[in-house]
Structures are given as structure tokens and as C-alpha cells.
Amino acid sequence: MTRIIAGYAGSLALTVPKVGTRPTSDRVREAIFSALDARGLVAGARVLDLYAGSGALGLEAASRGAAEITLVDHSRDAAVVSRRNAERVGRAAPADATPRIRAVVQPVQSFLAAAAGGWDLVFLDPPYDLTGAELVDDLLLLAPRVAPDAVIVVERSARDPEPAWPAGLSLDRRTAYGETAVFWLSPQSAQPTPPSQSA
């Protein structure tokens, strides 16, 4: 079962699309958000969740105080599920702190090509069969559209080679959790402080 781990919607169960989705495990999400919370990067943030599936990453951020969350997935089924999950998270929010959450049905690259950007926190958890070249293409489009001090969290199979990160982004840290590798990226103009969470 996938659930919200902490925040005002903590323990809320999330629906997962029946096919085509590999939800981030609770263990990995908890590790990611412990590191983000330790740096004060979630509360009030503008969040982008690419290849969102159920929306678990973006909605976890919402529960922990993110102000604006955009969930992007090319699958209509995933969008229907993420919208329902978003409605449930929204209903759990305090009346004076309801986040703005929207689910977009669109391929990631076409969404990014037309987006204004300005995100503070971005999650990319693509299917493991997405090639490294496709991931780099996503990041090339994303890099000029994030805030100067943004954090980008990328999940990949720990068995895959590390992608060749594009110009405009620098790797701050890699952590591994079983079969999942998590890469922490930042704009090269930023002066990053690597997350304190250990693997």
C-alpha cells in the first residue's frame, strides 16, 4: 500500500494506477523527505512531479507544506488517479494552508517545452525502461526552468549506469536504497549544500 508518510495528510492511503506505475517505496520517500525537511526545502515550495503516476512524491510534499504542486504524466489513467489522490490530500489540509495542486496529462518533454517554470523542487521518477538519453533530454529542458536554488531529485535503477548529466546541472550527491538510486542535482549557478541524509 502506498500512503502519505507525514504532515497533515499523514497515513492517508493513496490509490495507485493498475498498470504502468512503479511507486516510490515508503522507505525511499521517507529518506528523501527527511533530507529535504532537514534543509527546509519543502514548506512553501513550488513542486513539480514528473512521471507522477499516483502523485505520491508531489502529494507527500503537499502534506508537508508545499504551496503549489504540479503532477505530470502522459497516462490518462494515472492523471485520473492522481487527481483523486490530490482531492483527498487537499481535503485534509488546514483551511488556511490548502495547497494548489494540478494534474497534467501530457508527455514530460512537451510539458517542459511550453512551461514557464520557476520550480523550487522537482522529482523525476521515470519508468526504469526510460533510456538515459531520454532522461538527459528531460533535464536539458528542465534546467533553465527551475529556480536558481532549486533541488532536483532523480530516481533510477541502482543497476543502471549513472546518466551523463547535462550542462546547467551539477550532481550534489548519490544515495542508494536497495534497487533504487537517488541522485540530487542543482543548477550549476547555485552553491549547494548536500543533503545530510545518509544511505
Backbone as CSV, one residue per row, in Angstrom:
resi,resn,N_x,N_y,N_z,CA_x,CA_y,CA_z,C_x,C_y,C_z
1,MET,0.841,-1.201,0.000,0.000,0.000,0.000,0.875,1.250,0.000
2,THR,0.519,2.218,-0.820,1.208,3.498,-0.852,0.433,4.481,0.020
3,ARG,1.136,5.229,0.833,0.468,6.153,1.749,1.295,7.417,1.901
4,ILE,0.655,8.472,2.368,1.362,9.680,2.767,2.036,9.387,4.099
5,ILE,3.312,9.742,4.218,4.075,9.356,5.399,3.897,10.348,6.542
6,ALA,3.964,11.652,6.255,3.956,12.647,7.328,3.235,13.901,6.881
7,GLY,3.048,14.819,7.839,2.343,16.062,7.542,0.864,15.934,7.854
8,TYR,0.086,16.918,7.388,-1.332,16.937,7.747,-2.120,15.785,7.155
9,ALA,-1.636,15.170,6.082,-2.319,14.011,5.488,-1.603,12.702,5.810
10,GLY,-0.759,12.714,6.834,-0.001,11.527,7.201,-0.886,10.315,7.407
11,SER,-0.459,9.172,6.881,-1.146,7.867,6.935,-2.283,7.735,5.929
12,LEU,-2.570,8.785,5.165,-3.621,8.691,4.154,-3.186,7.728,3.050
13,ALA,-4.022,6.720,2.776,-3.709,5.752,1.724,-3.958,6.372,0.358
14,LEU,-3.061,6.095,-0.585,-3.174,6.611,-1.947,-3.514,5.476,-2.904
15,THR,-4.365,5.775,-3.867,-4.656,4.826,-4.926,-3.521,4.851,-5.938
16,VAL,-3.174,3.687,-6.469,-2.092,3.565,-7.446,-2.682,3.077,-8.769
17,PRO,-2.275,3.654,-9.909,-2.762,3.153,-11.199,-2.502,1.653,-11.336
18,LYS,-3.424,0.960,-12.004,-3.339,-0.503,-12.082,-2.149,-0.981,-12.882
19,VAL,-1.751,-0.221,-13.901,-0.621,-0.639,-14.737,0.268,0.565,-15.032
20,GLY,1.532,0.265,-15.384,2.433,1.304,-15.870,3.042,2.187,-14.816
21,THR,2.930,1.805,-13.539,3.437,2.653,-12.472,4.290,1.838,-11.515
22,ARG,5.410,2.424,-11.088,6.288,1.814,-10.095,6.443,2.816,-8.956
23,PRO,5.526,2.777,-7.972,5.564,3.790,-6.916,6.868,3.747,-6.126
24,THR,7.345,4.920,-5.749,8.499,5.003,-4.859,8.121,4.385,-3.520
25,SER,8.976,3.526,-3.004,8.666,2.855,-1.742,8.600,3.859,-0.599
26,ASP,7.867,3.499,0.452,7.778,4.368,1.621,9.169,4.639,2.190
27,ARG,10.026,3.628,2.197,11.372,3.805,2.753,12.152,4.868,1.998
28,VAL,12.098,4.810,0.673,12.845,5.772,-0.127,12.230,7.163,0.014
29,ARG,10.901,7.244,-0.035,10.263,8.560,0.129,10.591,9.172,1.488
30,GLU,10.560,8.339,2.520,10.866,8.863,3.851,12.291,9.390,3.914
31,ALA,13.244,8.678,3.313,14.634,9.138,3.300,14.776,10.451,2.530
32,ILE,14.131,10.526,1.361,14.199,11.745,0.550,13.640,12.931,1.319
33,PHE,12.469,12.751,1.909,11.825,13.892,2.566,12.468,14.247,3.898
34,SER,13.085,13.286,4.563,13.841,13.629,5.774,14.983,14.565,5.421
35,ALA,15.673,14.270,4.292,16.766,15.131,3.857,16.260,16.504,3.428
36,LEU,15.143,16.529,2.696,14.591,17.808,2.244,14.098,18.649,3.416
37,ASP,13.387,18.028,4.355,12.882,18.756,5.513,14.023,19.305,6.369
38,ALA,15.111,18.530,6.470,16.247,18.981,7.277,16.844,20.272,6.728
39,ARG,16.664,20.507,5.424,17.183,21.726,4.789,16.096,22.780,4.589
40,GLY,14.902,22.510,5.079,13.816,23.479,4.956,13.381,23.730,3.535
41,LEU,13.404,22.681,2.691,13.164,22.865,1.262,11.741,22.552,0.812
42,VAL,10.881,22.124,1.709,9.540,21.709,1.286,8.488,22.771,1.584
43,ALA,8.466,23.282,2.790,7.425,24.236,3.186,7.438,25.457,2.263
44,GLY,6.274,25.745,1.671,6.125,26.908,0.802,6.663,26.736,-0.599
45,ALA,7.178,25.556,-0.932,7.849,25.355,-2.225,6.867,25.192,-3.375
46,ARG,7.351,25.541,-4.573,6.683,25.190,-5.820,7.293,23.880,-6.296
47,VAL,6.462,22.854,-6.425,6.944,21.499,-6.658,6.449,20.977,-8.005
48,LEU,7.337,20.295,-8.721,6.993,19.644,-9.978,7.309,18.158,-9.837
49,ASP,6.315,17.322,-10.107,6.463,15.873,-10.023,6.273,15.306,-11.433
50,LEU,7.393,14.931,-12.080,7.353,14.413,-13.446,7.279,12.894,-13.430
51,TYR,6.541,12.319,-14.389,6.222,10.883,-14.378,5.534,10.564,-13.049
52,ALA,4.501,11.327,-12.741,3.942,11.366,-11.397,3.250,10.082,-10.970
53,GLY,2.662,9.327,-11.912,1.935,8.125,-11.514,0.818,8.465,-10.553
54,SER,0.867,7.914,-9.351,-0.158,8.181,-8.333,-0.042,9.582,-7.749
55,GLY,1.092,10.248,-7.995,1.330,11.569,-7.399,1.947,11.511,-6.021
56,ALA,2.438,10.341,-5.614,2.879,10.161,-4.230,3.973,11.137,-3.806
57,LEU,4.933,11.404,-4.679,6.016,12.314,-4.293,5.510,13.748,-4.150
58,GLY,4.798,14.222,-5.158,4.273,15.579,-5.085,3.291,15.766,-3.950
59,LEU,2.462,14.761,-3.704,1.462,14.876,-2.647,2.077,14.745,-1.260
60,GLU,3.162,14.002,-1.155,3.913,13.990,0.114,4.425,15.400,0.406
61,ALA,4.930,16.072,-0.630,5.385,17.451,-0.450,4.224,18.357,-0.035
62,ALA,3.056,18.156,-0.648,1.884,18.948,-0.276,1.551,18.770,1.197
63,SER,1.541,17.526,1.658,1.206,17.236,3.049,2.183,17.896,4.012
64,ARG,3.412,18.096,3.553,4.447,18.686,4.411,4.567,20.196,4.227
65,GLY,3.621,20.803,3.505,3.577,22.259,3.468,3.960,22.931,2.176
66,ALA,4.198,22.164,1.092,4.469,22.804,-0.200,3.255,23.621,-0.627
67,ALA,3.510,24.727,-1.301,2.424,25.648,-1.652,1.746,25.315,-2.970
68,GLU,2.524,24.823,-3.941,1.999,24.592,-5.283,2.625,23.319,-5.841
69,ILE,1.803,22.408,-6.325,2.287,21.122,-6.808,1.699,20.850,-8.182
70,THR,2.561,20.513,-9.142,2.126,20.130,-10.478,2.540,18.687,-10.721
71,LEU,1.565,17.840,-11.044,1.784,16.422,-11.299,1.655,16.185,-12.796
72,VAL,2.690,15.633,-13.421,2.697,15.455,-14.877,2.890,13.989,-15.215
73,ASP,2.000,13.456,-16.039,2.140,12.088,-16.532,1.409,12.010,-17.870
74,HIS,1.946,11.212,-18.793,1.315,11.104,-20.110,0.080,10.211,-20.082
75,SER,-0.078,9.424,-19.022,-1.174,8.456,-18.933,-2.442,9.104,-18.374
76,ARG,-3.536,8.970,-19.102,-4.815,9.489,-18.605,-5.253,8.753,-17.354
77,ASP,-5.016,7.431,-17.309,-5.372,6.670,-16.115,-4.623,7.190,-14.897
78,ALA,-3.321,7.458,-15.067,-2.536,7.993,-13.959,-3.060,9.360,-13.538
79,ALA,-3.437,10.187,-14.491,-3.943,11.522,-14.165,-5.247,11.445,-13.374
80,VAL,-6.121,10.525,-13.755,-7.380,10.353,-13.022,-7.091,9.953,-11.574
81,VAL,-6.175,8.997,-11.399,-5.815,8.536,-10.060,-5.160,9.652,-9.259
82,SER,-4.214,10.364,-9.858,-3.508,11.417,-9.119,-4.448,12.561,-8.753
83,ARG,-5.418,12.863,-9.628,-6.396,13.907,-9.281,-7.231,13.493,-8.071
84,ARG,-7.666,12.238,-8.053,-8.450,11.759,-6.902,-7.614,11.798,-5.630
85,ASN,-6.359,11.366,-5.735,-5.475,11.423,-4.568,-5.266,12.873,-4.129
86,ALA,-5.094,13.779,-5.093,-4.891,15.190,-4.768,-6.105,15.779,-4.054
87,GLU,-7.300,15.391,-4.490,-8.511,15.883,-3.840,-8.562,15.437,-2.385
88,ARG,-8.170,14.200,-2.134,-8.196,13.688,-0.766,-7.153,14.380,0.107
89,VAL,-5.971,14.610,-0.446,-4.945,15.340,0.303,-5.407,16.776,0.561
90,GLY,-5.994,17.402,-0.456,-6.492,18.762,-0.293,-7.545,18.883,0.793
91,ARG,-8.429,17.890,0.882,-9.469,17.917,1.922,-8.887,17.787,3.323
92,ALA,-7.716,17.174,3.433,-7.076,17.013,4.746,-6.305,18.255,5.177
93,ALA,-6.103,19.193,4.257,-5.275,20.369,4.546,-5.974,21.331,5.493
94,PRO,-5.219,22.035,6.324,-5.807,23.099,7.151,-6.457,24.150,6.253
95,ALA,-7.517,24.753,6.732,-8.272,25.706,5.922,-7.414,26.875,5.455
96,ASP,-6.416,27.248,6.246,-5.590,28.402,5.890,-4.309,28.014,5.147
97,ALA,-4.190,26.743,4.781,-2.952,26.292,4.128,-3.227,25.252,3.050
98,THR,-4.316,25.451,2.312,-4.643,24.499,1.260,-3.725,24.702,0.061
99,PRO,-2.992,23.659,-0.346,-2.069,23.820,-1.476,-2.807,23.880,-2.806
100,ARG,-2.163,24.453,-3.807,-2.689,24.424,-5.163,-2.089,23.213,-5.864
101,ILE,-2.933,22.275,-6.238,-2.456,21.032,-6.857,-3.158,20.869,-8.202
102,ARG,-2.378,20.594,-9.249,-2.981,20.300,-10.538,-2.293,19.095,-11.153
103,ALA,-3.090,18.294,-11.871,-2.578,17.127,-12.583,-2.683,17.392,-14.073
104,VAL,-1.579,17.178,-14.781,-1.497,17.473,-16.210,-1.294,16.167,-16.972
105,VAL,-2.125,15.944,-17.995,-1.968,14.775,-18.858,-1.196,15.215,-20.094
106,GLN,0.096,14.912,-20.110,0.945,15.382,-21.209,2.301,14.679,-21.119
107,PRO,2.921,14.361,-22.249,4.286,13.848,-22.187,5.198,14.863,-21.509
108,VAL,6.160,14.365,-20.762,7.020,15.234,-19.969,7.729,16.274,-20.832
109,GLN,8.302,15.856,-21.945,9.083,16.806,-22.743,8.212,17.896,-23.361
110,SER,7.021,17.562,-23.823,6.160,18.601,-24.391,5.655,19.540,-23.296
111,PHE,5.424,19.015,-22.096,5.042,19.884,-20.977,6.166,20.866,-20.672
112,LEU,7.384,20.354,-20.545,8.510,21.218,-20.196,8.790,22.250,-21.278
113,ALA,8.649,21.859,-22.522,8.947,22.778,-23.619,8.068,24.017,-23.584
114,ALA,6.855,23.881,-23.045,5.918,25.005,-23.028,5.775,25.661,-21.652
115,ALA,6.456,25.128,-20.643,6.251,25.589,-19.271,7.062,26.836,-18.962
116,ALA,6.502,27.684,-18.122,7.213,28.887,-17.678,8.272,28.550,-16.642
117,GLY,7.977,27.586,-15.785,8.966,27.120,-14.812,8.952,27.875,-13.506
118,GLY,10.139,27.961,-12.884,10.275,28.611,-11.586,10.130,27.661,-10.413
119,TRP,10.266,26.351,-10.640,10.055,25.392,-9.547,11.237,25.375,-8.587
120,ASP,10.907,25.162,-7.311,11.916,25.071,-6.255,12.371,23.630,-6.027
121,LEU,11.481,22.691,-6.295,11.743,21.288,-6.004,11.131,20.448,-7.116
122,VAL,11.938,19.575,-7.719,11.470,18.760,-8.842,11.804,17.300,-8.567
123,PHE,10.822,16.436,-8.803,11.019,14.997,-8.706,10.910,14.390,-10.098
124,LEU,11.877,13.564,-10.461,11.798,12.771,-11.690,11.959,11.311,-11.299
125,ASP,10.878,10.572,-11.388,10.907,9.142,-11.096,10.351,8.411,-12.314
126,PRO,11.099,8.413,-13.425,10.578,7.828,-14.660,10.588,6.311,-14.599
127,PRO,9.858,5.664,-15.506,9.947,4.205,-15.598,11.401,3.792,-15.788
128,TYR,11.765,2.646,-15.226,13.151,2.203,-15.343,13.549,1.936,-16.790
129,ASP,12.559,1.712,-17.663,12.917,1.457,-19.060,13.130,2.744,-19.863
130,LEU,12.936,3.915,-19.242,13.282,5.167,-19.916,14.795,5.204,-20.096
131,THR,15.252,5.470,-21.285,16.693,5.440,-21.542,17.395,6.617,-20.882
132,GLY,18.705,6.441,-20.681,19.491,7.539,-20.140,19.461,8.757,-21.043
133,ALA,19.431,8.538,-22.371,19.387,9.666,-23.309,18.080,10.439,-23.175
134,GLU,16.964,9.723,-22.999,15.680,10.402,-22.818,15.667,11.202,-21.519
135,LEU,16.250,10.641,-20.464,16.326,11.354,-19.194,17.135,12.638,-19.353
136,VAL,18.246,12.551,-20.048,19.071,13.739,-20.271,18.305,14.787,-21.075
137,ASP,17.524,14.350,-22.057,16.698,15.293,-22.812,15.698,15.999,-21.896
138,ASP,15.090,15.248,-20.973,14.183,15.859,-19.994,14.918,16.933,-19.194
139,LEU,16.102,16.587,-18.722,16.854,17.500,-17.861,17.340,18.732,-18.607
140,LEU,17.662,18.571,-19.895,18.052,19.729,-20.706,16.910,20.743,-20.791
141,LEU,15.700,20.247,-20.936,14.535,21.136,-20.969,14.237,21.719,-19.595
142,LEU,14.471,20.934,-18.561,14.144,21.361,-17.207,15.119,22.409,-16.671
143,ALA,16.407,22.245,-16.953,17.452,23.058,-16.306,17.191,24.564,-16.340
144,PRO,16.798,25.153,-17.486,16.579,26.609,-17.481,15.232,27.029,-16.881
145,ARG,14.458,26.071,-16.411,13.109,26.380,-15.942,12.934,26.192,-14.433
146,VAL,14.036,26.007,-13.715,13.944,25.868,-12.263,14.479,27.118,-11.588
147,ALA,14.111,27.290,-10.326,14.621,28.421,-9.545,16.137,28.288,-9.371
148,PRO,16.844,29.405,-9.148,18.306,29.358,-9.045,18.824,28.427,-7.953
149,ASP,18.058,28.273,-6.877,18.498,27.409,-5.776,17.665,26.127,-5.694
150,ALA,17.118,25.698,-6.813,16.248,24.520,-6.840,17.014,23.241,-6.516
151,VAL,16.247,22.248,-6.084,16.767,20.898,-5.882,15.986,19.967,-6.799
152,ILE,16.701,19.118,-7.520,16.097,18.154,-8.439,16.467,16.760,-7.953
153,VAL,15.464,15.938,-7.728,15.665,14.584,-7.209,15.292,13.593,-8.300
154,VAL,16.263,12.778,-8.714,16.066,11.821,-9.804,16.204,10.409,-9.259
155,GLU,15.235,9.547,-9.580,15.309,8.138,-9.191,15.581,7.283,-10.418
156,ARG,16.490,6.332,-10.244,16.807,5.377,-11.306,17.062,4.007,-10.676
157,SER,17.095,2.985,-11.493,17.510,1.677,-11.006,18.973,1.748,-10.591
158,ALA,19.284,1.170,-9.445,20.671,1.165,-8.970,21.570,0.356,-9.902
159,ARG,20.985,-0.459,-10.770,21.781,-1.274,-11.691,22.168,-0.500,-12.952
160,ASP,21.496,0.615,-13.222,21.787,1.384,-14.427,23.044,2.225,-14.244
161,PRO,23.768,2.476,-15.340,24.895,3.401,-15.238,24.393,4.814,-14.928
162,GLU,25.231,5.584,-14.272,24.847,6.960,-13.964,24.704,7.749,-15.253
163,PRO,23.632,8.512,-15.409,23.456,9.314,-16.623,24.573,10.348,-16.778
164,ALA,24.778,10.793,-17.995,25.712,11.890,-18.267,24.947,13.195,-18.053
165,TRP,25.109,13.786,-16.896,24.312,14.958,-16.536,24.596,16.108,-17.489
166,PRO,23.560,16.805,-17.946,23.752,17.861,-18.939,24.320,19.136,-18.336
167,ALA,24.874,19.970,-19.198,25.340,21.288,-18.768,24.179,22.048,-18.156
168,GLY,24.480,22.804,-17.120,23.448,23.565,-16.435,23.022,22.937,-15.130
169,LEU,23.373,21.655,-14.927,23.034,20.964,-13.691,24.280,20.277,-13.152
170,SER,24.397,20.245,-11.836,25.518,19.541,-11.220,24.997,18.517,-10.231
171,LEU,25.703,17.401,-10.122,25.342,16.340,-9.191,25.912,16.679,-7.819
172,ASP,25.033,16.764,-6.825,25.460,17.035,-5.462,25.755,15.745,-4.706
173,ARG,24.939,14.719,-4.988,25.053,13.504,-4.195,24.283,12.370,-4.838
174,ARG,24.744,11.147,-4.609,24.017,9.935,-4.993,23.841,9.092,-3.743
175,THR,22.623,8.597,-3.521,22.370,7.665,-2.434,21.684,6.438,-3.014
176,ALA,21.880,5.296,-2.389,21.288,4.056,-2.879,20.465,3.405,-1.775
177,TYR,19.311,2.913,-2.161,18.411,2.214,-1.254,17.977,0.925,-1.947
178,GLY,18.717,-0.147,-1.736,18.384,-1.397,-2.405,18.488,-1.248,-3.912
179,GLU,17.375,-1.457,-4.604,17.355,-1.406,-6.064,17.211,0.006,-6.611
180,THR,17.065,0.988,-5.729,16.818,2.369,-6.170,18.020,3.264,-5.894
181,ALA,18.436,4.005,-6.899,19.466,5.036,-6.738,18.798,6.400,-6.821
182,VAL,19.159,7.286,-5.919,18.608,8.635,-5.882,19.741,9.622,-6.122
183,PHE,19.555,10.473,-7.115,20.542,11.490,-7.475,19.986,12.866,-7.111
184,TRP,20.800,13.668,-6.447,20.424,15.017,-6.046,21.177,15.996,-6.940
185,LEU,20.431,16.795,-7.694,21.018,17.747,-8.638,20.643,19.172,-8.255
186,SER,21.461,20.116,-8.702,21.136,21.525,-8.510,21.642,22.308,-9.716
187,PRO,21.070,23.496,-9.967,21.597,24.351,-11.027,23.053,24.682,-10.735
188,GLN,23.873,24.746,-11.766,25.302,24.956,-11.558,25.614,26.319,-10.975
189,SER,24.711,27.268,-11.139,24.949,28.594,-10.583,24.730,28.634,-9.075
190,ALA,24.031,27.583,-8.555,23.746,27.548,-7.121,24.964,27.051,-6.347
191,GLN,24.982,27.317,-5.059,26.016,26.806,-4.171,25.354,25.770,-3.281
192,PRO,25.290,24.508,-3.717,24.504,23.516,-2.990,25.125,23.078,-1.683
193,THR,24.273,22.717,-0.749,24.686,22.036,0.481,24.118,20.632,0.384
194,PRO,24.967,19.620,0.210,24.444,18.261,0.018,23.560,17.851,1.176
195,PRO,22.498,17.088,0.904,21.600,16.648,1.964,22.344,15.815,2.996
196,SER,21.917,15.936,4.242,22.615,15.259,5.322,22.200,13.808,5.476
197,GLN,21.107,13.408,4.835,20.604,12.044,4.994,21.617,11.034,4.460
198,SER,21.970,10.064,5.257,22.907,9.022,4.815,22.158,7.849,4.255
199,ALA,22.829,7.095,3.389,22.205,5.918,2.783,22.112,4.810,3.783
